[in-house]
Amino acid sequence: MVNNIPLVTIIIPFYNCNFISHAINSVLRQTYKQIEIILVNDGSSEEYKNQLNPYLSKITYIEQTNQGVAAALNQGLKHANGDYVAWLSSDDLFDNKKIEVQLEYMLEDQLDISFTNFNHINENGLITNHNVGKVFANPLDVVETMKSFCPINGCTVMMSRKVWETVGDFDVKLKYVQDYDYWIRTSFQFPIHYLHSTLTNYRVHRNMGTKKHYKDQMKEFYHIREKYRVELDLLLSRLRGESDV
């Protein structure tokens, strides 16, 4: 923190993605300037690495062998200096005021983690669907939904250092639903708040992992949902009891 102005770390995991320059530029355009950008190159080929050259003086650059998104995020967290952290996939975009608006919301109510709504964009960066995420009334509503599916787009999340110091690393054994697992684990420790604002653009394109690996992704998803079913039921019972008091 500099002069009581929180530092926000933005982690960008990167693996052979043609949209990386768009993602980085969307962070560089942020109206909130007290940020650090950590880009974790998860074993990309030279062809894609060359796209990073114009940005190396403006970011913290980390290179590792290909280990997956969870390992790349963990590497970014390990090197993060921020009081808060956000995550941006290399094919997605932040709204110019993403960090400013979300940080103000969190500071106002002293929240440790929040997420927002998001748009869909196409390969050309044009919005195809507005506000595609589910709207939530409160953290209890978020937990209830997590029993069925992952309602949180990871690139809409901002969390305090306290969260990752408490919850720990993303599970590197999970290739596709490491975020679903992480938000469930987080919900056992912190209320997850929803900010009804749209500050991220999620790119839908033919090479995205959710399309290429759909069957394997769903297999992991069902495993995680069942793994935490009892614990989520217990958490919901406690939260409903608190809300009745």
C-alpha angles and dihedrals in degrees: 000000000000118000089339091304108125119235113228120204117207115199119202115189109203133194122161096317124156092203097061096107090054091052094049093046091052088058094045088054093058115132088217105075104185093093141119122207118214114189115192112199104207098202101302120175121254090256091065097034090063089067088068097059097093091054104044093098091054101047143046104250122205124179127198139161114271106284104144138258096296093055091046092052091048090051090051092049090049090059098036118122095181129118084218133025136207131183128219124188113226093245097047134079137223122222109245091250097042097113096037096051098041095044091050089052092051096045093048093061098024093243124173100204137015140162135196143205122275145200131234116237130186131230090281093053094252118141110248099172128021125215096356097167127095117261117234131204098202144336091281089060089052093053092047090055093047088064087069106030144337106281095179125089102212093218090062093058127105119181138176125247087251090067098057092039088056103036097037130205132349111260107261091198088071114079100181114015101040088125095054089050091048096050091049091050089047092052089061089061107028138025109250111221128206120219110202096224133103110233106147134063114212113204119224112199140148096259098050116126095236089064099040096047102029098135095048090045092054091048090056091044094056090047093054094044091054093041093061100031097107095041091050091050090053092048091049092051091052094046093048090050091051092049090054093054 
